[in-house]
């Protein structure tokens, strides 16, 4: 498979923070979120992914506020979030702090009262009776037809609108697999001609990397979910991890413990992973790929946020995991073993519930060990690539690791050792 668009320089060693504007604050506005940008910058966030900021259709709307993904326009801003100038202020503030902003792009479907239903009704799929229709079982949206050349031109023009008028830095493309990959190649070519962009696809299909820098790591995440439910053995996850590690250079996986869908429908990371929630966050930030942090995980937020209603994250009091995430995100920028072209070695720990791996590039190393079981476990590691003088990432204490070492970890306990050269 040819990689048509290699990841751009500022994507190396990066991370992504998903922003749910509606639920982020009591106000649910751009201006209210802007106040959090300096804190997120201090935490080490590089890329802000904003969930859709376009207005939501009224016809067949679910709940009071509806789905962000049932748009009534591709080029307007939902007034509930603020004005165009407010949005520009958000982006300019992020840029001031050296951060990038990508926006959610919903190319497969629109809401029932999208302006195109009146202006370009022929751009939509129709059933045998000539009515708008959709293929995936969603009740509040209708599908566009990518066999229509004019639709493709119109969609690309709408995407370029956000680059040219608001200076966004890329797109997170919703349900990307439901749109032909050749459209994405065409769209990226035209949009990147305006400015180099970062492209994230909500899909897990290898050939979509012909256009996208990053695809979702669902397969491994779902496997871990089954493991924590007792429906899958840990040994069954290892081949999936190895497959991710063998993805072509430039084809990265998005790793996460939560996002807007997971939080609402599958449960918080604490519901899913229990005492291993932080260990799984460490995995997301240290396995080769790009980590995603969802709105409020650093607080931490222990509740499911409403999807179709107004909700909010309670930011009162300290942001308890700010330092935890800052430590992880900072080492990603400094240590070459967590960046492009690094290798990863999955270690045999001789324990059914312990995950261990060693990332290496040049002289830099990251050694990660974690007990994902429900009981205290004694285990050992033994490999000729292990020996070295490491630093414990979270304590800052030096530690010498020999070829063979024995550990005893409590449930959910983890450790990250690193060797980092300048």
N, C-alpha and C positions, 0 to 999 in steps of 0.2 A: 504493500500500500504506500503510495506517495503522500508525503505530508506537504500539502500545498502552501501552508502558512505556518512556519515555525513560530513558536512562542516568542513574543517580543521581550526585550531585555528586562523591563521592569516586572515581568512575570516570574523571574527566577528567585526562588526562596521566598515567595510571596505568601499571602494569606488573604482570606475573604471574610467579610463580616456582612451577614444578611440583615437588612434593616426593614422592619415592618413598621412603616411610618404610622399607620392607623393605631397600632397597639403599643407603640414605643413609649408614649407619654399620655398623661391625662388629656392633653390638648389634641394629640394625634396630628400634629402639623409639622411642616418643614422647619419652621422657626423654632419650635420646641426641640426638635431633634438636633438642630445646629449646635445647641449648647453642649451636646454630648461629644461633638467631634474632637475637641482638644483632649478629652479623656481617652477616647478610642485611639487617637494618635499616640498618646503616651503609653497605651497598652501594647502598641506595636502593630496596629491594623494598617494594612496597605491598600486594600480594595474594599470599598463600600458597594454592596449590591443592594439596590433599592427595589423592593417589590413594586409591582405596577403602580405608576402615579397617574394613570389615565382615568377619566371618569367611568363609572360603572353603569351598565344598562339597568333600566327600570323594569322592562318587560321580562317576566319570569324570574325576577330577582329572587335569590334565596336569602331568607332572613331579612333583617331590617336594612343592613348596609350592603349586602350582596358580596359576590366574589370579586376580588381584585382582577381575576382573570377573565371576566366577562365585560370587555370594554365597549363603550359607546363611541369612542373616537381613538384614533392612533396618534393624533397630534395635539390634543388638548390636555390640560392638567385638571385633575379633579379639584374643584374649589374647596373641598373639605380639607385638603392638605395645605392650601395657600395659593399664592399667585405665581405667575411665571417668574417674576422678579425674586420671589422667595426661593424658588427652585434654583435660580441662577446664583443666589447668595449661598445656598447650601453647597453647590458645586464649587464655587470660588473659594469658600472656606476650606473645603476638603483639599483643593489644589494648593492652597496656601500652606497647609500642613504636609504637603508632599504625598497626599493620598489620591487614589483614583476612584472614579464613580462609574459603575456600570448599572444599566437599568434592565428590568425584566421586560422581555419582548415576547408577546403572545401572538405568534404568526399563524397558528393552525386555525383559530376560530375567533369570532367576535361575539358580543352580546346580540340579542335579538333586535335591539333598536340602534345598533351602530349606524353611523351616518352613511356607510357604504351600502346598507340594505336598500336605501332609497336612491343613492347616486350611482351605484354599480351593482345592482342586484344580480347581474350575470356573472359576477365574480364568485358566487357561492355555489356550493353543492346543492342539488335539488333532489327530492324524492320523485317517485313515479307520477305524483300528482302536481309536480312543479312547486312544492313547498320547500322552504329552507329546511335543512336536515343536518345531522351530525352522526359520527360513526362510533363514538366512544362512550355513550351512555350518560353524558352530562346534560342536565335538564335546562340549563340557563344559557347555552351557547349554540352557535351554528357554525358549520365548517366552511372554510374557503377552499376554492378549487385551483390547485397549482398547475392545472393543464391550461389555464387561461393566461397567455403572455401579458396581457394588460394588468392582471392582478400582480404579477411578479414585479412589474415596473412600479406600480402603485405602492406595493409594500416596501420596496427599496427606497423609494422617495420618502415615505413616512419615516423610515429608519434614519435616513440622512438628515431629516428635519431636526432630530435631537442632537446630532453631532454638530451641525452648522449653527443652530440657534442656542444651544445650551452647553456645548463643549463637553459632552459626556465622553467616557473613555472606553466604552465597550457595552456588550450585551450579554445577559443571561437569557438564553432562549428556551422558553417554556415548551415542554413536550416536543423537543426538537425532532424526535424520530418520526413524528406525524407529518412532517414537512420534508419533501424530497431533498436529499443531500445536495443535489446539483443546484437547487435554489440557494442553499446556504453558501456554496462556493461562489456563486454569482454575487450574492449580497455582500459577502466579505470582500470580494475584489473591488466592488464599487465603494463600499463604505470605508475600507482601509485606504482608498485613494484620497479621501478627505483628511484622515489622520490615522496613524496606526492604532488599532483597537485590540482589546482583550475579549475573547469569545468563549463563553461557557455554555455547554449543551446539557439540558436535562434529558440525557439518554445514556445508554451504555452500549453503544454500537461502535466497533472499532473504526469502521470506514468513515464515521462522522468526523474523525480527526483530520480528514482532508480539508475541513474548514475550521474546526474548533481546536482551541488550545487545550481544552479541559472537558472531560465528561464525568458523569456521576459514578461514584463507587458503590452503587446499590447492592451489587451481588455480595460483596463482602459484608456490607452492613446488615443485609437480611440474614446472612449466615450467622453473624454474631447474635442477632435478635433471636434466632432459633436456638442457638447454643444457650443463651441465658434463660430461655424457656424450658430447657431440657429436651428440646426436639432435635438436636444435632450435636454430634461429638466434636470436640475441638480439633481433632485430627482431620476432620472433613473440611475444615476452613483453610488449612495450610496450603493445599493446592491452589485455592483461589488467590491467596496472598502471593504465591509464587507467580501466578499468571499476571497479576497486577505489576509485579516487579519486572516482568519481561516485556511490558508495553514498549513500543518503539520510542526512541528519544524524541521529545517534543509532544508526546501523547500522554498527558497526565490525568490522574484520577482525582476527583474531589472527594475528600474524606471528612466525615462529620458524625456527630452523635445526635444532632437535632437540626431541624429546619422548620419552615412554617407548616409543612404537611406532617412531618414526624411529630412535632410538638402537639398539634391539635388532634390528630387521628391515631397515632401510635402511643403517645404518652411522652412525658419528659424523659430525659436521660436517666433520671433517678428512678422513675417507674420501670424503665426498660432494663437498666444495668445495676441498680441497687448500689452496693458499696463499691462497685467497679466503675462508677460513672466518671470519676476523675482519671482513672487508668485508661479508659477508652478515649478520653480527650487527649491524653498523652499519646496514645496510638495514632489518633487523627493528625497530630502535629509532628510526628516523627517518622511514620512510615512514608516511603517515597510517594509524593503526590502533593496536593495543595489542600490545607485544612480550611474548613468553613466553621465559623462560630455564628450562632443564631442570636438574634436580639435577646438580651437578658441572661444569656448563659453565664456571663461573668458576674452577675449579681450575687448568688445564682437565683434564677427563677424556677420555682418548684411547681408552678401551676401550668395547666394547659390553657393557652390563649384561645379565645373565641375566634372563629373564622369569619362568620357572617354578621357578627354583632360587634359593637364597640367594647373594647377591653383595654387594659393597660398593664404595663410592668410597674411594679412598686419599687421605685428607686430610692426610697427613704433609707437612710442609714448607710453603712459602708458597702462598697462594692467588693465583696469578700474575695472573689477569685481574680481580681484585677492583676495582682502580682503573679499568681499562678500562670495565667495566660501570657502576661508580659514576659515571663521567664522563657516560656516555650517559644513564643514568637520572635524573641530577640535572638535566641540561639539559631533559629532558622536562617537569619540574615548573616550570621557570623560563621557558621560551620558549613564547610563545603559538602560534608556528607549528607546534608539535608537539601542539597540543591541539585541542579541539572547534572546528569551523567554519573551520579553516585551509584554505587552498587549496594545491595542489601543481602545479608546472609541470615537465613532463618536458622536459629540454633536449636539443637536437640537438648531439651531441658530435663528429659527423663521424668516428666510429670505431666499428667493428662490435661491440666488446667493452667499451665504456665506458658506464657508467650515470651519468647526471647529472640532478639534480632540485633545484628550489628550492621550499621550503615558505614560505608567507607568511601572516601574520595581523596586521592593524594594522601597526605598525612593525617587528615581529619577523620575522626571516628565518632560515632554515637552508638552506645550500647544501651539497649532498653530491655528491662525485665519487668514482668508484671504477673501477679497471681489473679487470674480471673475466676477462680473457683470460690466455693462457699465455705471452705475450711482452710486452716493454716496448712501450709505445704512446705516441705523441705525438698530442695531440688539442687541439681548441679549443672554447670555448663563446662564444656571441655572442647576447645578448638584452638588450633595453632595460630589463628588470626587474632585471638583475644588479648594476649599480653600487652601491657602498656601502663603508663602512669596517667590515670584519668582524673577528672574533677566531677564530683557529684553535682549535677546541675542545680538542684534545689537547695542544697546546704552549702555549696561552695567548697566543701572539704575535699582534699586530695585523697585518692585511693589507688593502690596498686592492684591491678587485675592480672592474675597468673593464667596460664593455659587452662587450668582446672580450678574452679571455685564452687563452693557450696553455700547456699543461702536458705533461710527460712523466712517465708513471707506470710503475713496475715491476709485474709480475704480482701481483695481490692488494693493491696499494697503494690507499689511500683517504685522503680528507681531508673534514673537516666544518668549515665556516665558519659562524659565527652572528653575528647582531645581536640582542641581547636587551635590551629596555627593562624597567624595573621597573614 
